[in-house]
Amino acid sequence: MTSFRDGGIVAGAILVIVLLVLLIGALPSWSYSRNWGYGPAGGVGLIVVIVVILALLGSG
């Protein structure tokens, strides 16, 4: 089990926050990313889902 002291929980939370910010930045509603389509947002979204699943399985 990961304890708070070794930083595993904090590092996981920071990783999820960074991935969510990347997901928001890759959405095609922004003018600079409108021509990208949904590819980058889908890729980052998939990574977020994988990280969340791994975090949930690792904590159980």
N, C-alpha and C positions, 0 to 999 in steps of 0.2 A: 504494500500500500504506500502510496506517495504521501509524504508528510509535507506540511507547509514549509518546514524549515529548509528542505533541500531545493526549493524553488520550482518544483515540477508543476504545481498548480498555478503559480504566478506566470510561468513561461507559457503554459497552455492558454491561459486567459489572454495574455498579450498576443499570442499567435491568432486566436480567434478574432480579436478586435482588429488586428491588422488586416486579416483576410476579409472581414466585413467592410472595412474602409475601401479595400481594393475592389470589392464587389460593387459598392455604390459608385465608385469612380468609373467602373467599366460599363455601367448601364448606358444604353444608347440614347437616353434623354438629354445628355449633355451635348453641347454643340461640337466639341472637339472629338467626341466618340460616336457621333451619329452614323458615320459611314462604316463603322466596324461591325454593325449588326449585333446579334446576341451571342456570338462566339466567345468573346473574352468574358462576358458576364456568366455565361454557362460554365466555362472552365473554372473560373474562380468559385462559383457556386458549388460545383462538384467537389472542389478541394475543401471548402467549408464543411460540406456534409460529411466527407471522409474524416476530417479532423474531429468533428463533433461526435461521430460514431466511435472513433478510436478513444476519445476522452471518456465517453460513457462506458465503454467496455473495459477500459483500464481502471476505472474507479470502482467497479463492482466486485 
